[in-house]
């Protein structure tokens, strides 16, 4: 197994641009500004779900670019002490929006109208699963993701307030 090393600043920049660009494409599809690949017949979800999926990549890529722009080292978990507060606020809002998007997508799969087709993969094969099992699994995941969204929002807001006071 090869030695693992952290990404370089240049690699983070490239990954951020690729993720952000791919996300922007699907945000524009979700907004109806550009047509979906293969046309509307190729869509298996509402456009708002496509928008949410694109938003996660767009904001994730943007967060990576913000990390690089802050001057933080690739291995740093936080921005440098001298980074402007607006960077922290933008990162916080992006993280909350990413979690909301994930939770909304899972909620649509679990609770939205229409039929769903699920496949289960196990170590020795895969095959179709019942719609009820799939919806219950996604429902549990959606509830967990909404709870995580609340936790990220509350903890992040507290950190921002503490930083402003300091």
Secondary structure, 3 states (H helix, E strand, C coil): CCCCCCCCHHHHHHHHHHHHHHHHHHHHHHCCCCCCCCCHHHCCCCHHHHHHHHHHHHHHHHHHHHHHHCCCCCCCCCCCCCCCHHHHHHHHHHHHHHHHHHHHHHHHHHHCCCCCCEEEEECCEEEEECHHHHHHHHHHHHHHHHHHHHHHHHHHHHHHHHHHHC
